[in-house]
């Protein structure tokens, strides 16, 4: 998902807070960040397998 897509999806979040949050998710290994050398720069975020696995496990706990 592109950075601006996330920004439009999450109502009320500032660009600064989204940047800090997304960088933290990257640091924790939950998302990968890819920067494309375009003008303006294009930045994409994608869930890592660790995050996808955790989401599946949490869903199984939720649904019993």
PDB file of N, CA, C, O and CB in Angstrom:
ATOM      1  N   UNK A   1       0.847  -1.157   0.000  1.00  0.00           N
ATOM      2  CA  UNK A   1       0.000   0.000   0.000  1.00  0.00           C
ATOM      3  C   UNK A   1       0.902   1.232   0.000  1.00  0.00           C
ATOM      4  O   UNK A   1       1.914   1.278   0.699  1.00  0.00           O
ATOM      5  CB  UNK A   1      -0.968  -0.009   1.216  1.00  0.00           C
ATOM      6  N   UNK A   2       0.523   2.206  -0.779  1.00  0.00           N
ATOM      7  CA  UNK A   2       1.312   3.434  -0.848  1.00  0.00           C
ATOM      8  C   UNK A   2       1.062   4.297   0.378  1.00  0.00           C
ATOM      9  O   UNK A   2       0.000   4.237   0.998  1.00  0.00           O
ATOM     10  CB  UNK A   2       0.983   4.218  -2.124  1.00  0.00           C
ATOM     11  N   UNK A   3       2.068   5.104   0.713  1.00  0.00           N
ATOM     12  CA  UNK A   3       2.000   5.945   1.891  1.00  0.00           C
ATOM     13  C   UNK A   3       0.753   6.828   1.881  1.00  0.00           C
ATOM     14  O   UNK A   3       0.036   6.897   2.879  1.00  0.00           O
ATOM     15  CB  UNK A   3       3.247   6.803   1.988  1.00  0.00           C
ATOM     16  N   UNK A   4       0.493   7.494   0.772  1.00  0.00           N
ATOM     17  CA  UNK A   4      -0.665   8.389   0.712  1.00  0.00           C
ATOM     18  C   UNK A   4      -1.989   7.638   0.795  1.00  0.00           C
ATOM     19  O   UNK A   4      -2.979   8.191   1.274  1.00  0.00           O
ATOM     20  CB  UNK A   4      -0.623   9.202  -0.564  1.00  0.00           C
ATOM     21  N   UNK A   5      -2.026   6.394   0.339  1.00  0.00           N
ATOM     22  CA  UNK A   5      -3.231   5.577   0.504  1.00  0.00           C
ATOM     23  C   UNK A   5      -3.499   5.342   1.987  1.00  0.00           C
ATOM     24  O   UNK A   5      -4.633   5.448   2.453  1.00  0.00           O
ATOM     25  CB  UNK A   5      -3.088   4.225  -0.240  1.00  0.00           C
ATOM     26  N   UNK A   6      -2.426   5.019   2.721  1.00  0.00           N
ATOM     27  CA  UNK A   6      -2.582   4.818   4.160  1.00  0.00           C
ATOM     28  C   UNK A   6      -3.052   6.107   4.818  1.00  0.00           C
ATOM     29  O   UNK A   6      -3.921   6.080   5.689  1.00  0.00           O
ATOM     30  CB  UNK A   6      -1.261   4.342   4.794  1.00  0.00           C
ATOM     31  N   UNK A   7      -2.491   7.217   4.410  1.00  0.00           N
ATOM     32  CA  UNK A   7      -2.845   8.507   5.003  1.00  0.00           C
ATOM     33  C   UNK A   7      -4.325   8.833   4.775  1.00  0.00           C
ATOM     34  O   UNK A   7      -4.993   9.348   5.672  1.00  0.00           O
ATOM     35  CB  UNK A   7      -1.962   9.623   4.416  1.00  0.00           C
ATOM     36  N   UNK A   8      -4.833   8.535   3.581  1.00  0.00           N
ATOM     37  CA  UNK A   8      -6.253   8.779   3.303  1.00  0.00           C
ATOM     38  C   UNK A   8      -7.152   7.805   4.057  1.00  0.00           C
ATOM     39  O   UNK A   8      -8.270   8.158   4.433  1.00  0.00           O
ATOM     40  CB  UNK A   8      -6.524   8.674   1.802  1.00  0.00           C
ATOM     41  N   UNK A   9      -6.679   6.594   4.280  1.00  0.00           N
ATOM     42  CA  UNK A   9      -7.465   5.559   4.946  1.00  0.00           C
ATOM     43  C   UNK A   9      -7.599   5.822   6.444  1.00  0.00           C
ATOM     44  O   UNK A   9      -8.647   5.558   7.034  1.00  0.00           O
ATOM     45  CB  UNK A   9      -6.832   4.194   4.716  1.00  0.00           C
ATOM     46  N   UNK A  10      -6.531   6.344   7.059  1.00  0.00           N
ATOM     47  CA  UNK A  10      -6.524   6.573   8.503  1.00  0.00           C
ATOM     48  C   UNK A  10      -6.909   8.026   8.751  1.00  0.00           C
ATOM     49  O   UNK A  10      -6.081   8.928   8.622  1.00  0.00           O
ATOM     50  CB  UNK A  10      -5.121   6.243   9.131  1.00  0.00           C
ATOM     51  N   UNK A  11      -8.154   8.241   9.103  1.00  0.00           N
ATOM     52  CA  UNK A  11      -8.658   9.600   9.319  1.00  0.00           C
ATOM     53  C   UNK A  11      -7.981  10.268  10.506  1.00  0.00           C
ATOM     54  O   UNK A  11      -7.816   9.659  11.563  1.00  0.00           O
ATOM     55  CB  UNK A  11     -10.167   9.578   9.532  1.00  0.00           C
ATOM     56  N   UNK A  12      -7.588  11.529  10.324  1.00  0.00           N
ATOM     57  CA  UNK A  12      -7.080  12.332  11.424  1.00  0.00           C
ATOM     58  C   UNK A  12      -5.626  12.135  11.783  1.00  0.00           C
ATOM     59  O   UNK A  12      -5.161  12.736  12.752  1.00  0.00           O
ATOM     60  CB  UNK A  12      -7.871  12.068  12.594  1.00  0.00           C
ATOM     61  N   UNK A  13      -4.881  11.322  11.047  1.00  0.00           N
ATOM     62  CA  UNK A  13      -3.466  11.122  11.364  1.00  0.00           C
ATOM     63  C   UNK A  13      -2.636  12.127  10.566  1.00  0.00           C
ATOM     64  O   UNK A  13      -2.892  12.364   9.386  1.00  0.00           O
ATOM     65  CB  UNK A  13      -3.018   9.654  11.049  1.00  0.00           C
ATOM     66  N   UNK A  14      -1.651  12.705  11.222  1.00  0.00           N
ATOM     67  CA  UNK A  14      -0.774  13.650  10.530  1.00  0.00           C
ATOM     68  C   UNK A  14       0.282  12.868   9.743  1.00  0.00           C
ATOM     69  O   UNK A  14       0.535  11.695  10.018  1.00  0.00           O
ATOM     70  CB  UNK A  14      -0.097  14.633  11.544  1.00  0.00           C
ATOM     71  N   UNK A  15       0.877  13.522   8.783  1.00  0.00           N
ATOM     72  CA  UNK A  15       1.926  12.885   7.985  1.00  0.00           C
ATOM     73  C   UNK A  15       3.080  12.478   8.886  1.00  0.00           C
ATOM     74  O   UNK A  15       3.652  11.401   8.718  1.00  0.00           O
ATOM     75  CB  UNK A  15       2.420  13.830   6.866  1.00  0.00           C
ATOM     76  N   UNK A  16       3.423  13.330   9.836  1.00  0.00           N
ATOM     77  CA  UNK A  16       4.529  13.044  10.757  1.00  0.00           C
ATOM     78  C   UNK A  16       4.251  11.793  11.596  1.00  0.00           C
ATOM     79  O   UNK A  16       5.118  10.929  11.726  1.00  0.00           O
ATOM     80  CB  UNK A  16       4.776  14.248  11.679  1.00  0.00           C
ATOM     81  N   UNK A  17       3.053  11.693  12.162  1.00  0.00           N
ATOM     82  CA  UNK A  17       2.731  10.538  12.994  1.00  0.00           C
ATOM     83  C   UNK A  17       2.675   9.256  12.170  1.00  0.00           C
ATOM     84  O   UNK A  17       3.124   8.207  12.630  1.00  0.00           O
ATOM     85  CB  UNK A  17       1.402  10.756  13.708  1.00  0.00           C
ATOM     86  N   UNK A  18       2.131   9.331  10.962  1.00  0.00           N
ATOM     87  CA  UNK A  18       2.097   8.142  10.105  1.00  0.00           C
ATOM     88  C   UNK A  18       3.501   7.709   9.733  1.00  0.00           C
ATOM     89  O   UNK A  18       3.797   6.515   9.688  1.00  0.00           O
ATOM     90  CB  UNK A  18       1.277   8.410   8.839  1.00  0.00           C
ATOM     91  N   UNK A  19       4.370   8.678   9.466  1.00  0.00           N
ATOM     92  CA  UNK A  19       5.764   8.355   9.159  1.00  0.00           C
ATOM     93  C   UNK A  19       6.423   7.660  10.338  1.00  0.00           C
ATOM     94  O   UNK A  19       7.079   6.633  10.160  1.00  0.00           O
ATOM     95  CB  UNK A  19       6.547   9.623   8.786  1.00  0.00           C
ATOM     96  N   UNK A  20       6.262   8.197  11.531  1.00  0.00           N
ATOM     97  CA  UNK A  20       6.863   7.584  12.721  1.00  0.00           C
ATOM     98  C   UNK A  20       6.309   6.184  12.969  1.00  0.00           C
ATOM     99  O   UNK A  20       7.058   5.256  13.274  1.00  0.00           O
ATOM    100  CB  UNK A  20       6.621   8.463  13.950  1.00  0.00           C
ATOM    101  N   UNK A  21       5.004   6.043  12.836  1.00  0.00           N
ATOM    102  CA  UNK A  21       4.361   4.756  13.066  1.00  0.00           C
ATOM    103  C   UNK A  21       4.812   3.706  12.038  1.00  0.00           C
ATOM    104  O   UNK A  21       5.141   2.575  12.394  1.00  0.00           O
ATOM    105  CB  UNK A  21       2.841   4.918  13.020  1.00  0.00           C
ATOM    106  N   UNK A  22       4.820   4.103  10.762  1.00  0.00           N
ATOM    107  CA  UNK A  22       5.204   3.148   9.719  1.00  0.00           C
ATOM    108  C   UNK A  22       6.671   2.761   9.823  1.00  0.00           C
ATOM    109  O   UNK A  22       7.026   1.611   9.565  1.00  0.00           O
ATOM    110  CB  UNK A  22       4.922   3.730   8.341  1.00  0.00           C
ATOM    111  N   UNK A  23       7.522   3.700  10.195  1.00  0.00           N
ATOM    112  CA  UNK A  23       8.941   3.369  10.398  1.00  0.00           C
ATOM    113  C   UNK A  23       9.119   2.418  11.581  1.00  0.00           C
ATOM    114  O   UNK A  23       9.980   1.538  11.548  1.00  0.00           O
ATOM    115  CB  UNK A  23       9.767   4.653  10.625  1.00  0.00           C
ATOM    116  N   UNK A  24       8.309   2.594  12.621  1.00  0.00           N
ATOM    117  CA  UNK A  24       8.356   1.669  13.751  1.00  0.00           C
ATOM    118  C   UNK A  24       7.929   0.267  13.358  1.00  0.00           C
ATOM    119  O   UNK A  24       8.535  -0.715  13.785  1.00  0.00           O
ATOM    120  CB  UNK A  24       7.479   2.172  14.873  1.00  0.00           C
ATOM    121  N   UNK A  25       6.884   0.173  12.542  1.00  0.00           N
ATOM    122  CA  UNK A  25       6.443  -1.140  12.052  1.00  0.00           C
ATOM    123  C   UNK A  25       7.526  -1.798  11.212  1.00  0.00           C
ATOM    124  O   UNK A  25       7.726  -3.011  11.278  1.00  0.00           O
ATOM    125  CB  UNK A  25       5.152  -1.004  11.231  1.00  0.00           C
ATOM    126  N   UNK A  26       8.220  -0.991  10.423  1.00  0.00           N
ATOM    127  CA  UNK A  26       9.326  -1.522   9.619  1.00  0.00           C
ATOM    128  C   UNK A  26      10.451  -2.006  10.534  1.00  0.00           C
ATOM    129  O   UNK A  26      10.989  -3.095  10.337  1.00  0.00           O
ATOM    130  CB  UNK A  26       9.857  -0.445   8.631  1.00  0.00           C
ATOM    131  N   UNK A  27      10.801  -1.205  11.523  1.00  0.00           N
ATOM    132  CA  UNK A  27      11.861  -1.566  12.467  1.00  0.00           C
ATOM    133  C   UNK A  27      11.532  -2.869  13.189  1.00  0.00           C
ATOM    134  O   UNK A  27      12.416  -3.688  13.440  1.00  0.00           O
ATOM    135  CB  UNK A  27      12.077  -0.440  13.487  1.00  0.00           C
ATOM    136  N   UNK A  28      10.254  -3.057  13.522  1.00  0.00           N
ATOM    137  CA  UNK A  28       9.832  -4.253  14.242  1.00  0.00           C
ATOM    138  C   UNK A  28       9.639  -5.468  13.338  1.00  0.00           C
ATOM    139  O   UNK A  28       9.298  -6.550  13.818  1.00  0.00           O
ATOM    140  CB  UNK A  28       8.556  -3.971  14.976  1.00  0.00           C
ATOM    141  N   UNK A  29       9.853  -5.297  12.038  1.00  0.00           N
ATOM    142  CA  UNK A  29       9.765  -6.420  11.112  1.00  0.00           C
ATOM    143  C   UNK A  29       8.358  -6.776  10.685  1.00  0.00           C
ATOM    144  O   UNK A  29       8.125  -7.871  10.173  1.00  0.00           O
ATOM    145  CB  UNK A  29      10.388  -7.602  11.721  1.00  0.00           C
ATOM    146  N   UNK A  30       7.399  -5.850  10.891  1.00  0.00           N
ATOM    147  CA  UNK A  30       6.018  -6.144  10.538  1.00  0.00           C
ATOM    148  C   UNK A  30       5.654  -5.699   9.122  1.00  0.00           C
ATOM    149  O   UNK A  30       4.719  -6.233   8.526  1.00  0.00           O
ATOM    150  CB  UNK A  30       5.095  -5.487  11.525  1.00  0.00           C
ATOM    151  N   UNK A  31       6.380  -4.733   8.587  1.00  0.00           N
ATOM    152  CA  UNK A  31       6.173  -4.293   7.207  1.00  0.00           C
ATOM    153  C   UNK A  31       7.524  -4.076   6.534  1.00  0.00           C
ATOM    154  O   UNK A  31       8.533  -3.817   7.192  1.00  0.00           O
ATOM    155  CB  UNK A  31       5.323  -2.990   7.160  1.00  0.00           C
ATOM    156  N   UNK A  32       7.519  -4.188   5.223  1.00  0.00           N
ATOM    157  CA  UNK A  32       8.697  -3.804   4.450  1.00  0.00           C
ATOM    158  C   UNK A  32       8.384  -2.491   3.751  1.00  0.00           C
ATOM    159  O   UNK A  32       7.248  -2.243   3.348  1.00  0.00           O
ATOM    160  CB  UNK A  32       9.099  -4.916   3.416  1.00  0.00           C
ATOM    161  N   UNK A  33       9.387  -1.667   3.615  1.00  0.00           N
ATOM    162  CA  UNK A  33       9.244  -0.343   2.997  1.00  0.00           C
ATOM    163  C   UNK A  33      10.117  -0.317   1.756  1.00  0.00           C
ATOM    164  O   UNK A  33      11.315  -0.594   1.823  1.00  0.00           O
ATOM    165  CB  UNK A  33       9.640   0.813   3.993  1.00  0.00           C
ATOM    166  N   UNK A  34       9.516   0.016   0.625  1.00  0.00           N
ATOM    167  CA  UNK A  34      10.252   0.099  -0.636  1.00  0.00           C
ATOM    168  C   UNK A  34      10.116   1.512  -1.181  1.00  0.00           C
ATOM    169  O   UNK A  34       9.008   2.015  -1.363  1.00  0.00           O
ATOM    170  CB  UNK A  34       9.732  -0.950  -1.670  1.00  0.00           C
ATOM    171  N   UNK A  35      11.258   2.148  -1.440  1.00  0.00           N
ATOM    172  CA  UNK A  35      11.270   3.501  -2.006  1.00  0.00           C
ATOM    173  C   UNK A  35      11.664   3.387  -3.464  1.00  0.00           C
ATOM    174  O   UNK A  35      12.688   2.788  -3.792  1.00  0.00           O
ATOM    175  CB  UNK A  35      12.251   4.451  -1.227  1.00  0.00           C
ATOM    176  N   UNK A  36      10.852   3.962  -4.342  1.00  0.00           N
ATOM    177  CA  UNK A  36      11.129   3.955  -5.771  1.00  0.00           C
ATOM    178  C   UNK A  36      11.692   5.311  -6.172  1.00  0.00           C
ATOM    179  O   UNK A  36      11.169   6.344  -5.755  1.00  0.00           O
ATOM    180  CB  UNK A  36       9.850   3.623  -6.588  1.00  0.00           C
ATOM    181  N   UNK A  37      12.763   5.322  -6.985  1.00  0.00           N
ATOM    182  CA  UNK A  37      13.427   6.579  -7.358  1.00  0.00           C
ATOM    183  C   UNK A  37      12.660   7.345  -8.435  1.00  0.00           C
ATOM    184  O   UNK A  37      13.118   7.462  -9.572  1.00  0.00           O
ATOM    185  CB  UNK A  37      14.842   6.297  -7.845  1.00  0.00           C
ATOM    186  N   UNK A  38      11.504   7.857  -8.069  1.00  0.00           N
ATOM    187  CA  UNK A  38      10.699   8.637  -9.002  1.00  0.00           C
ATOM    188  C   UNK A  38      10.521  10.037  -8.425  1.00  0.00           C
ATOM    189  O   UNK A  38      10.868  10.297  -7.273  1.00  0.00           O
ATOM    190  CB  UNK A  38       9.315   7.956  -9.268  1.00  0.00           C
ATOM    191  N   UNK A  39       9.986  10.915  -9.227  1.00  0.00           N
ATOM    192  CA  UNK A  39       9.680  12.267  -8.759  1.00  0.00           C
ATOM    193  C   UNK A  39       8.189  12.475  -8.903  1.00  0.00           C
ATOM    194  O   UNK A  39       7.689  12.453 -10.028  1.00  0.00           O
ATOM    195  CB  UNK A  39      10.482  13.353  -9.554  1.00  0.00           C
ATOM    196  N   UNK A  40       7.453  12.675  -7.827  1.00  0.00           N
ATOM    197  CA  UNK A  40       7.891  12.599  -6.430  1.00  0.00           C
ATOM    198  C   UNK A  40       8.195  11.158  -6.041  1.00  0.00           C
ATOM    199  O   UNK A  40       7.735  10.224  -6.696  1.00  0.00           O
ATOM    200  CB  UNK A  40       6.820  13.185  -5.493  1.00  0.00           C
ATOM    201  N   UNK A  41       8.973  10.978  -4.974  1.00  0.00           N
ATOM    202  CA  UNK A  41       9.317   9.610  -4.563  1.00  0.00           C
ATOM    203  C   UNK A  41       8.064   8.787  -4.272  1.00  0.00           C
ATOM    204  O   UNK A  41       7.093   9.291  -3.708  1.00  0.00           O
ATOM    205  CB  UNK A  41      10.226   9.635  -3.324  1.00  0.00           C
ATOM    206  N   UNK A  42       8.102   7.541  -4.657  1.00  0.00           N
ATOM    207  CA  UNK A  42       7.005   6.614  -4.373  1.00  0.00           C
ATOM    208  C   UNK A  42       7.475   5.663  -3.284  1.00  0.00           C
ATOM    209  O   UNK A  42       8.530   5.041  -3.407  1.00  0.00           O
ATOM    210  CB  UNK A  42       6.559   5.828  -5.663  1.00  0.00           C
ATOM    211  N   UNK A  43       6.694   5.552  -2.226  1.00  0.00           N
ATOM    212  CA  UNK A  43       7.028   4.668  -1.111  1.00  0.00           C
ATOM    213  C   UNK A  43       5.881   3.689  -0.926  1.00  0.00           C
ATOM    214  O   UNK A  43       4.733   4.095  -0.744  1.00  0.00           O
ATOM    215  CB  UNK A  43       7.297   5.476   0.203  1.00  0.00           C
ATOM    216  N   UNK A  44       6.192   2.403  -0.973  1.00  0.00           N
ATOM    217  CA  UNK A  44       5.200   1.356  -0.777  1.00  0.00           C
ATOM    218  C   UNK A  44       5.516   0.585   0.500  1.00  0.00           C
ATOM    219  O   UNK A  44       6.678   0.373   0.846  1.00  0.00           O
ATOM    220  CB  UNK A  44       5.156   0.403  -1.995  1.00  0.00           C
ATOM    221  N   UNK A  45       4.461   0.173   1.187  1.00  0.00           N
ATOM    222  CA  UNK A  45       4.587  -0.656   2.382  1.00  0.00           C
ATOM    223  C   UNK A  45       3.843  -1.956   2.137  1.00  0.00           C
ATOM    224  O   UNK A  45       2.773  -1.973   1.528  1.00  0.00           O
ATOM    225  CB  UNK A  45       4.039   0.077   3.649  1.00  0.00           C
ATOM    226  N   UNK A  46       4.430  -3.050   2.624  1.00  0.00           N
ATOM    227  CA  UNK A  46       3.814  -4.361   2.458  1.00  0.00           C
ATOM    228  C   UNK A  46       3.994  -5.152   3.753  1.00  0.00           C
ATOM    229  O   UNK A  46       5.038  -5.079   4.401  1.00  0.00           O
ATOM    230  CB  UNK A  46       4.433  -5.125   1.243  1.00  0.00           C
ATOM    231  N   UNK A  47       2.958  -5.908   4.115  1.00  0.00           N
ATOM    232  CA  UNK A  47       3.059  -6.740   5.313  1.00  0.00           C
ATOM    233  C   UNK A  47       4.110  -7.815   5.113  1.00  0.00           C
ATOM    234  O   UNK A  47       4.204  -8.405   4.037  1.00  0.00           O
ATOM    235  CB  UNK A  47       1.703  -7.377   5.654  1.00  0.00           C
ATOM    236  N   UNK A  48       4.896  -8.070   6.142  1.00  0.00           N
ATOM    237  CA  UNK A  48       5.862  -9.167   6.084  1.00  0.00           C
ATOM    238  C   UNK A  48       5.150 -10.463   6.427  1.00  0.00           C
ATOM    239  O   UNK A  48       4.008 -10.446   6.885  1.00  0.00           O
ATOM    240  CB  UNK A  48       7.058  -8.920   7.051  1.00  0.00           C
ATOM    241  N   UNK A  49       5.805 -11.558   6.211  1.00  0.00           N
ATOM    242  CA  UNK A  49       5.230 -12.864   6.545  1.00  0.00           C
ATOM    243  C   UNK A  49       5.011 -12.974   8.054  1.00  0.00           C
ATOM    244  O   UNK A  49       4.059 -13.617   8.498  1.00  0.00           O
ATOM    245  CB  UNK A  49       6.149 -14.008   6.049  1.00  0.00           C
ATOM    246  N   UNK A  50       5.882 -12.354   8.838  1.00  0.00           N
ATOM    247  CA  UNK A  50       5.717 -12.367  10.301  1.00  0.00           C
ATOM    248  C   UNK A  50       4.381 -11.739  10.667  1.00  0.00           C
ATOM    249  O   UNK A  50       3.630 -12.294  11.469  1.00  0.00           O
ATOM    250  CB  UNK A  50       6.882 -11.611  11.003  1.00  0.00           C
ATOM    251  N   UNK A  51       4.085 -10.591  10.085  1.00  0.00           N
ATOM    252  CA  UNK A  51       2.828  -9.881  10.379  1.00  0.00           C
ATOM    253  C   UNK A  51       1.626 -10.673   9.874  1.00  0.00           C
ATOM    254  O   UNK A  51       0.610 -10.765  10.562  1.00  0.00           O
ATOM    255  CB  UNK A  51       2.836  -8.473   9.741  1.00  0.00           C
ATOM    256  N   UNK A  52       1.736 -11.240   8.688  1.00  0.00           N
ATOM    257  CA  UNK A  52       0.632 -12.012   8.128  1.00  0.00           C
ATOM    258  C   UNK A  52       0.355 -13.246   8.983  1.00  0.00           C
ATOM    259  O   UNK A  52      -0.803 -13.600   9.204  1.00  0.00           O
ATOM    260  CB  UNK A  52       0.943 -12.424   6.678  1.00  0.00           C
ATOM    261  N   UNK A  53       1.405 -13.897   9.460  1.00  0.00           N
ATOM    262  CA  UNK A  53       1.250 -15.074  10.322  1.00  0.00           C
ATOM    263  C   UNK A  53       0.585 -14.676  11.638  1.00  0.00           C
ATOM    264  O   UNK A  53      -0.308 -15.376  12.114  1.00  0.00           O
ATOM    265  CB  UNK A  53       2.625 -15.744  10.591  1.00  0.00           C
ATOM    266  N   UNK A  54       1.006 -13.575  12.222  1.00  0.00           N
ATOM    267  CA  UNK A  54       0.420 -13.108  13.477  1.00  0.00           C
ATOM    268  C   UNK A  54      -1.061 -12.779  13.293  1.00  0.00           C
ATOM    269  O   UNK A  54      -1.878 -13.082  14.162  1.00  0.00           O
ATOM    270  CB  UNK A  54       1.178 -11.875  13.999  1.00  0.00           C
ATOM    271  N   UNK A  55      -1.404 -12.166  12.172  1.00  0.00           N
ATOM    272  CA  UNK A  55      -2.805 -11.818  11.908  1.00  0.00           C
ATOM    273  C   UNK A  55      -3.656 -13.083  11.810  1.00  0.00           C
ATOM    274  O   UNK A  55      -4.769 -13.123  12.335  1.00  0.00           O
ATOM    275  CB  UNK A  55      -2.926 -10.988  10.605  1.00  0.00           C
ATOM    276  N   UNK A  56      -3.147 -14.103  11.149  1.00  0.00           N
ATOM    277  CA  UNK A  56      -3.890 -15.360  11.040  1.00  0.00           C
ATOM    278  C   UNK A  56      -4.082 -16.005  12.417  1.00  0.00           C
ATOM    279  O   UNK A  56      -5.160 -16.511  12.727  1.00  0.00           O
ATOM    280  CB  UNK A  56      -3.159 -16.336  10.095  1.00  0.00           C
ATOM    281  N   UNK A  57      -3.033 -15.981  13.235  1.00  0.00           N
ATOM    282  CA  UNK A  57      -3.125 -16.565  14.571  1.00  0.00           C
ATOM    283  C   UNK A  57      -4.127 -15.805  15.429  1.00  0.00           C
ATOM    284  O   UNK A  57      -4.922 -16.419  16.141  1.00  0.00           O
ATOM    285  CB  UNK A  57      -1.750 -16.574  15.248  1.00  0.00           C
ATOM    286  N   UNK A  58      -4.101 -14.492  15.372  1.00  0.00           N
ATOM    287  CA  UNK A  58      -5.058 -13.694  16.132  1.00  0.00           C
ATOM    288  C   UNK A  58      -6.487 -13.920  15.651  1.00  0.00           C
ATOM    289  O   UNK A  58      -7.415 -13.946  16.460  1.00  0.00           O
ATOM    290  CB  UNK A  58      -4.706 -12.217  16.034  1.00  0.00           C
ATOM    291  N   UNK A  59      -6.668 -14.078  14.376  1.00  0.00           N
ATOM    292  CA  UNK A  59      -8.003 -14.338  13.846  1.00  0.00           C
ATOM    293  C   UNK A  59      -8.523 -15.689  14.344  1.00  0.00           C
ATOM    294  O   UNK A  59      -9.699 -15.810  14.689  1.00  0.00           O
ATOM    295  CB  UNK A  59      -7.986 -14.304  12.303  1.00  0.00           C
ATOM    296  N   UNK A  60      -7.659 -16.701  14.383  1.00  0.00           N
ATOM    297  CA  UNK A  60      -8.064 -18.003  14.900  1.00  0.00           C
ATOM    298  C   UNK A  60      -8.458 -17.913  16.375  1.00  0.00           C
ATOM    299  O   UNK A  60      -9.418 -18.556  16.801  1.00  0.00           O
ATOM    300  CB  UNK A  60      -6.935 -19.021  14.716  1.00  0.00           C
ATOM    301  N   UNK A  61      -7.719 -17.118  17.156  1.00  0.00           N
ATOM    302  CA  UNK A  61      -8.067 -16.932  18.569  1.00  0.00           C
ATOM    303  C   UNK A  61      -9.416 -16.219  18.702  1.00  0.00           C
ATOM    304  O   UNK A  61     -10.226 -16.558  19.566  1.00  0.00           O
ATOM    305  CB  UNK A  61      -6.964 -16.129  19.298  1.00  0.00           C
ATOM    306  N   UNK A  62      -9.641 -15.247  17.852  1.00  0.00           N
ATOM    307  CA  UNK A  62     -10.869 -14.463  17.917  1.00  0.00           C
ATOM    308  C   UNK A  62     -12.089 -15.295  17.574  1.00  0.00           C
ATOM    309  O   UNK A  62     -13.139 -15.158  18.202  1.00  0.00           O
ATOM    310  CB  UNK A  62     -10.781 -13.275  16.986  1.00  0.00           C
ATOM    311  N   UNK A  63     -11.951 -16.166  16.572  1.00  0.00           N
ATOM    312  CA  UNK A  63     -13.105 -16.939  16.104  1.00  0.00           C
ATOM    313  C   UNK A  63     -13.228 -18.273  16.846  1.00  0.00           C
ATOM    314  O   UNK A  63     -14.230 -18.974  16.705  1.00  0.00           O
ATOM    315  CB  UNK A  63     -12.995 -17.190  14.596  1.00  0.00           C
ATOM    316  N   UNK A  64     -12.224 -18.615  17.623  1.00  0.00           N
ATOM    317  CA  UNK A  64     -12.315 -19.796  18.463  1.00  0.00           C
ATOM    318  C   UNK A  64     -12.114 -21.045  17.722  1.00  0.00           C
ATOM    319  O   UNK A  64     -12.165 -22.126  18.309  1.00  0.00           O
ATOM    320  CB  UNK A  64     -13.597 -19.852  19.136  1.00  0.00           C
TER     321      UNK A  64
END
